[in-house]
């Protein structure tokens, strides 16, 4: 979103959440209805809707203003603010996009993304959350943890390595991560595996194999 995403857009969201210094009348639009013939035919229903808004939101404002402007009925809540407008609360995540990961380029081996780039995509796919800062460790194939789920990625941006036996989930790897983090669920992304889910379950290992959403392992089988 160019250079104004953080400077303007994200800052506006922050102010809505946290509040901001302000003196004057704060206005909140509660209803906007086009006054065509159909609306006029149902005038009683429209009046009832406006009365419902007044009953529901009247305590939040100093007054509920109703006006017809440019062929529209506009209902606005107005509140005098002396020093600071209150925030709505909540939170948001501001992210900066990295280089695109092209599926076709990965399948042909022409372009393999860096570990961090692929790890970030897979972590979001698995948890719907961004990777926690500072948790990713390519040497250990560790991506990150959130809400009791820890994500691993057995991957290097090296096509020959990805065709080797090292690029697979093994029983020893599963035992090691389960022992290090015994109270968590483990998702392991890898091109292949040398251990069945039945064996993992039989050993009581909370480890689940997730095949990479790319056909890298096909090269090894050809």
N, C-alpha and C positions, 0 to 999 in steps of 0.2 A: 504493500500500500504506500510505496514511496516514503519520503522522509517525514511526512506528517502523521504517520500511524502512532508513533510513540509521543511525539511532541503535542499533538492535538487530540486524536481519537482516543487513545488510551488514557490521557489525562482527563478528558471529559468523563469517562467511565469512572475513574478514580474519585472524582469530585461528587458524582452521583452517589457512590458508595459511602464515602467518608464525610461528605458535607463540604461546604466552602464558605468563605467570608462573603457576606452579602447584606446589604441594607436596602429595603424597598418592599415591593409587593411580589410575592412568589405566586405564580399562576400555574395551575395544573389543569389541563384539558380533561374533562370527564366524559364528554359526549359531543359528537359532531354528526349531525343528521341532515342529509340533503332534503330540502322541502319541495318535493315534487307532488304531483296530484295524488299518487298512491299514499304518500305520507299524510297528506291532508285528509284523505278519506279515513285514515286511522288515527285522527288527531287525539281521540280519547286515550288510545294506547300509548301514544307518544307522551302525552301529559302525565300519564301514570308512570312511565319510565323515568321521566325527569323527577317526579316526586319521590320515586324509589331511590334515585341517586342522592337527593337531598337528605332523605332519612338515613341512608347508609353512610354518607361521607360528610354530612353537615358538621359533625363535631370536629372534623379534622381541619376546618377552614374558618376564617372569620366571616366569609359570606360565599354563597353560591351564586355566581352571576350567569344569567341567561340572556342571550341576545341572538337576533337574526341578522346575519351578515353575508352578503353575496349569495343569497339563496340557501343558506345553511343555518340550522339551529346549532348554536355552540353553547355548551354548558361548561363553565370554568370555575374551579375552586380557587379562591384568592385568600392569601394569608400574609399579614404584615410581618416582616422579618427585621429585627433591630440590628443584629450583628452577624449572625451566621445561619445559613440554611442547613437544616439537618440532613444527614445522609440517609440513603435508603437501606444501607447495610449490604452484606454479601461480599463476594470476592470474585476475581477473575484471573485468568492466566494470560500473560502476554508472551507470545512466542515469536521468534524470528525464524523464518524458513531457511533451510540450508539448500544445498545443491539438489536438484531433482534426481530421484532414483528411477532409472528407466528399465523396465522389465525386459524388453527385447535385448537391450545391451548386456544385461546380466546373463540371459539365457545363451547368448552367443559367446560370452566370455570377453567381449570387446571392452566392456567397462564394468568393473566391480566397485561398488561403493565402499567407503571407509567403514570400519567397524562401528564407529559412533553413529554414522548416518543410518545404517541399516538397523542398528540396535534401537534407535529412537523410534523408528517406524513400527518395529515389531512390539516394542513395549507398549506403545499406544494402542496397537491392535489388540493386545492381550488384556490391558487394564483400563483403557479409555483415559489414561493419565499420562502426562509428560514424564520423562525420566527424571527422578530426583537429582539435583545437581551434585556432582562429585562422586556418584556411586558407580559409574561405568568403569570397568577395568577389562580392557581387551586381553591382557595376558592371562587372566583367570576365566575369561569368557563370561564375565559377570556384567549384567545390564543394570539391574536395580530392583528395589523392593517397594511395594505399596500394599497396605491393607492385608498383610500376611501372605502375599504372593510374591515370590522372588523369581525373576526372569533371567535366563541364561541364553547365550548365543554362541554356539560352537562354530566359529567362522573366522576366516582371514581373507582379505582381498587378494587371494592368490589361487588361480584356477587349478594349478597342479596340486596344491595342498588340499583344495576342496575335493579333489578326486582321490585323495589318499585315505587310508584307514583312520587317520587321526581326526578327520572331520566327521565323527559319528559319536552318538551317545553310547557310552559303554556302562557296564554294571559298576565298574570301579569309580567312574565319574559320578554316577548317581549316588553311590554309597558315600562318597566324599562330601558332596554338597548337602545331603540329607543329615549327615553327622554334624556338619558345621552349623547347620540351621535347622534343628530338629522340630521346631514348632511352626514351620512354615510350609506352604505349598510351593512346589518348584515346577516351573514350566521351562523346558529346555528346547530351544529351536536349534535344529541341526539338519544338514542335508540327508543324513541317514542314521541308523541306530544298529547296535549289535546286541541289544537286550530287549526282550518283549515286555509289554505292559503287564502281562500276567506274572512274569517273574518279579518285576518291580513291586507289584501289589502283594505278592507272596512274601516278600521280604519286609513288607510294611514300610516301604519307601514312598513318601508323598511326592513322587517325581513323575511328571507326565511329559512324554515326547511329543513335540509339535514339529512336523516336517516343514522346512522352509517353503514359503509359498512360491518357490522357483524350482525349476527342474534341473538343478545343478548336478544332482546325483546321476542323471541319465548318462552323462558323459562317462562316468565310471563303469556303467553297466554295458556300454556298447563295445 
